[in-house]
Amino acid sequence: MLSDEKEAAAAFLAHCDLSATGFLVANPIDPKSELSVELHDRALASALERAKALGVSGKEVTPVLLAEFARYTAGASVEVNRELVVANAGLAGRISAEIAKARV
């Protein structure tokens, strides 16, 4: 587990010296913003049932799941996903800045 952007940048640069594979950074959403486990599980069950009923597969599944999550949660899942995207973009920017500093 990395404690900050500087450590993430150092780990990424070390990884690049050893491998040409990808590097994954997990950035969990603020627990206060999460859907409840119960709501998430009910929305997921509904979304999977909807996808099955529509007979979708492959890349067609994701839009169905997201739409059904949004419907089932009255838009709450959209807000959670938006918050996560913004948080991830911010973290990526801060890590990138640290990588740039380390390369100078």
HELIX and SHEET records of a PDB file:
HELIX    1   1 GLU A    5  LEU A   18  1                                  14    
HELIX    2   2 PRO A   31  SER A   33  5                                   3    
HELIX    3   3 VAL A   37  LEU A   54  1                                  18    
HELIX    4   4 GLY A   58  GLU A   60  5                                   3    
HELIX    5   5 VAL A   61  TYR A   72  1                                  12    
HELIX    6   6 ALA A   76  ARG A  103  1                                  28    
END                                                                             
